[in-house]
Amino acid sequence: MEKRKLGNSDITVTPIAFGAWAIGGLMWGGNDDHDALEAIQVAYDLGITTFDTAPVYGFGHSEELLGKALQGKRDQVQILTKYGLRWDATVGEYHFSLEDEKGNAHKVHRYAGKESLIKECEASLKRLKTDYIDLYQIHWPDNTTPIAETMEAVAQLLQQGKIRAAGVSNYSEEQVKEAQQTVMIASDQVPYSMLNRGIEEELLPYALEAHVSILAYSPLQRGLLTGKITENHQFNAGDTREGNRYFKPENIRSVNRFLEDIKPIADDKQITLAQLAINWTFHQPGITCALVGARNRKQVKENAKAASFTLSQEEMQKINTALEQVHLAL
Ligand SMILES: NC(=O)c1ccc[n+]([C@@H]2O[C@H](COP(=O)([O-])OP(=O)(O)OC[C@H]3O[C@@H](n4cnc5c(N)ncnc54)[C@H](OP(=O)(O)O)[C@@H]3O)[C@@H](O)[C@H]2O)c1
C-alpha cells in the first residue's frame, strides 16, 4: 500500500489505518478477541501498517490486543496511541461515564498533567509490548492543564526516544498553534467523513499550510456509510450508536437515499459503498490517513481494498453533487 508522510515528521503511514477502538469492546456492545486478533493480522497481510489505539479503548484491552498481534512485526508497523483520558483517577475535567464489562461505572476524565502522561506512556508501552510509540496523541483537550505543560512532557518523551512524534486529537486550529510553540505537532486526529465535514472551514486550511497531517476518524460514520444500517437496526446492548445523533431514523433514511444515488458508481467499479466512502475520504485535500475501525477479518479485507482503485474527477464530482442533497438533523 502507498505510504504518506506524517506532517513534518520522518514517519510514513498508510492512507488506510486500522482503527482499534471497536475491538476494545466498550461502547461498541462487546467484542470477540479471536476475531480482533485475526483482523489485525489480516490488516497487516493486506498492507495496512498503521494502527491507531488508545488506553481508554476497552480500558487497556485494545492496546493489549495490538501488543499481542504485532509481536515480531514492530519495525514494519506504526503504532499510534493516545493519552489524557483517565478512568482510574478523579483528576482534571469530567468527560463521560462508562461501564466496564462487569457493569462497574467509571468516570472518565480529561487530564494531561505532566506526571500523569509520563505515567500513562509507561503503561501503554507495557500493554503494547514495545519500547517506543510512533505517534503519541493527546486524546481530547484538557482545559485544566496549560497546553505548554502537556507539550513539555511530550518533548521529554521525544528526547528519551519513548515516542517518535507528537500528535493531538480533537484539537482546534488555535489549540494546535499553541501546542506548536512547544513541540512540533505532526498531526491532528479529528472526525471527518462524507457526512461530517466541519473541519473544512478552519482546521483543514491551516493544517495544509502548516504541514500538519489530518488523521480522519470515523470515516464510515461508525458503519452508517456502509449501507447496512436501517431504521430498525438492532444494536447490541452497550453500543453507543443507539441514540447517537447520526443514527436518528430521519438521518438513516437520508443517508441511505444518498447511498442509493451513488451506488451505480460503486457497481460500475465493482466496489462496495464502504470502499467508496473510505477512498473518497483519504483523497480529500489535507487528509493523510483514514482511520477505519473493523472488528473482524471480513470487514478488514473489504476496507483494505479501498486503496486499490482510483475515483475519476467525474465520479468525485457526482458523489459531491449527491452529497449536497444530504441534510442531516444533528
Ligand atoms: N480520537 C478520537 O476521539 C476518536 C474518536 C473515534 C474514533 N477514533 C479512531 O478512529 C477509528 C475509526 O473510527 P470508528 O471506529 O469510530 O468508526 P468507523 O471507522 O467509521 O466505523 C467502524 C465500524 O463500522 C463497522 N464496519 C467497518 N467496516 C465495515 C464493513 N466493511 N462492513 C460493514 N461494517 C463495517 C464496524 O462496526 P460494526 O460491525 O459493529 O457495525 C466498525 O467497528 C477508531 O477505531 C479509532 O482508532 C478516534
The ligand as an SDF file (V2000), in Angstrom:
LIG
                    3D

 48 52  0  0  0  0  0  0  0  0999 V2000
   -9.6120   10.4870   18.6240 N   0  0  0  0  0  0  0  0  0  0  0  0
  -10.8670   10.2350   18.8460 C   0  0  0  0  0  0  0  0  0  0  0  0
  -11.5380   10.8930   19.6660 O   0  0  0  0  0  0  0  0  0  0  0  0
  -11.5150    9.1440   18.0590 C   0  0  0  0  0  0  0  0  0  0  0  0
  -12.9200    9.0070   18.0600 C   0  0  0  0  0  0  0  0  0  0  0  0
  -13.4720    7.9950   17.2870 C   0  0  0  0  0  0  0  0  0  0  0  0
  -12.6410    7.1430   16.5410 C   0  0  0  0  0  0  0  0  0  0  0  0
  -11.2970    7.2860   16.5980 N   0  0  0  0  0  0  0  0  0  0  0  0
  -10.3790    6.3880   15.8320 C   0  0  0  0  0  0  0  0  0  0  0  0
  -10.8760    6.1890   14.5190 O   0  0  0  0  0  0  0  0  0  0  0  0
  -11.1160    4.8000   14.2980 C   0  0  0  0  0  0  0  0  0  0  0  0
  -12.2900    4.5930   13.3470 C   0  0  0  0  0  0  0  0  0  0  0  0
  -13.4370    5.2460   13.8050 O   0  0  0  0  0  0  0  0  0  0  0  0
  -14.7540    4.4610   14.2860 P   0  0  0  0  0  0  0  0  0  0  0  0
  -14.3750    3.1160   14.7010 O   0  0  0  0  0  0  0  0  0  0  0  0
  -15.4350    5.3830   15.2380 O   0  0  0  0  0  0  0  0  0  0  0  0
  -15.6850    4.4670   13.0210 O   0  0  0  0  0  0  0  0  0  0  0  0
  -15.6710    3.9090   11.5370 P   0  0  0  0  0  0  0  0  0  0  0  0
  -14.3240    3.5460   11.1130 O   0  0  0  0  0  0  0  0  0  0  0  0
  -16.4040    4.9270   10.7590 O   0  0  0  0  0  0  0  0  0  0  0  0
  -16.6100    2.6210   11.6810 O   0  0  0  0  0  0  0  0  0  0  0  0
  -16.1040    1.4320   12.1690 C   0  0  0  0  0  0  0  0  0  0  0  0
  -17.2240    0.4280   12.4220 C   0  0  0  0  0  0  0  0  0  0  0  0
  -18.0350    0.2460   11.2650 O   0  0  0  0  0  0  0  0  0  0  0  0
  -18.3200   -1.1340   11.0920 C   0  0  0  0  0  0  0  0  0  0  0  0
  -17.6250   -1.5650    9.8590 N   0  0  0  0  0  0  0  0  0  0  0  0
  -16.3270   -1.3300    9.4990 C   0  0  0  0  0  0  0  0  0  0  0  0
  -16.0540   -1.8320    8.2930 N   0  0  0  0  0  0  0  0  0  0  0  0
  -17.1870   -2.3910    7.8470 C   0  0  0  0  0  0  0  0  0  0  0  0
  -17.5320   -3.0600    6.6570 C   0  0  0  0  0  0  0  0  0  0  0  0
  -16.6480   -3.2320    5.6810 N   0  0  0  0  0  0  0  0  0  0  0  0
  -18.8020   -3.5100    6.5250 N   0  0  0  0  0  0  0  0  0  0  0  0
  -19.6960   -3.3240    7.4950 C   0  0  0  0  0  0  0  0  0  0  0  0
  -19.4380   -2.7040    8.6500 N   0  0  0  0  0  0  0  0  0  0  0  0
  -18.1870   -2.2280    8.8360 C   0  0  0  0  0  0  0  0  0  0  0  0
  -17.7730   -1.8680   12.3100 C   0  0  0  0  0  0  0  0  0  0  0  0
  -18.7340   -1.8800   13.3730 O   0  0  0  0  0  0  0  0  0  0  0  0
  -19.9420   -2.9260   13.4620 P   0  0  0  0  0  0  0  0  0  0  0  0
  -19.5040   -4.2070   12.8490 O   0  0  0  0  0  0  0  0  0  0  0  0
  -20.2240   -3.0250   14.9080 O   0  0  0  0  0  0  0  0  0  0  0  0
  -21.0820   -2.2720   12.7220 O   0  0  0  0  0  0  0  0  0  0  0  0
  -16.6480   -0.9430   12.7390 C   0  0  0  0  0  0  0  0  0  0  0  0
  -16.3140   -1.0630   14.0770 O   0  0  0  0  0  0  0  0  0  0  0  0
  -11.3180    4.2310   15.7070 C   0  0  0  0  0  0  0  0  0  0  0  0
  -11.1350    2.8230   15.7480 O   0  0  0  0  0  0  0  0  0  0  0  0
  -10.2590    5.0000   16.4580 C   0  0  0  0  0  0  0  0  0  0  0  0
   -8.9820    4.4510   16.2030 O   0  0  0  0  0  0  0  0  0  0  0  0
  -10.7300    8.2780   17.3280 C   0  0  0  0  0  0  0  0  0  0  0  0
  1  2  1  0
  2  3  2  0
  2  4  1  0
  4  5  1  0
  4 48  2  0
  5  6  2  0
  6  7  1  0
  7  8  2  0
  8  9  1  0
  8 48  1  0
  9 10  1  0
  9 46  1  0
 10 11  1  0
 11 12  1  0
 11 44  1  0
 12 13  1  0
 13 14  1  0
 14 15  2  0
 14 16  1  0
 14 17  1  0
 17 18  1  0
 18 19  2  0
 18 20  1  0
 18 21  1  0
 21 22  1  0
 22 23  1  0
 23 24  1  0
 23 42  1  0
 24 25  1  0
 25 26  1  0
 25 36  1  0
 26 27  1  0
 26 35  1  0
 27 28  2  0
 28 29  1  0
 29 30  1  0
 29 35  2  0
 30 31  1  0
 30 32  2  0
 32 33  1  0
 33 34  2  0
 34 35  1  0
 36 37  1  0
 36 42  1  0
 37 38  1  0
 38 39  2  0
 38 40  1  0
 38 41  1  0
 42 43  1  0
 44 45  1  0
 44 46  1  0
 46 47  1  0
M  CHG  2   8   1  16  -1
M  END
$$$$
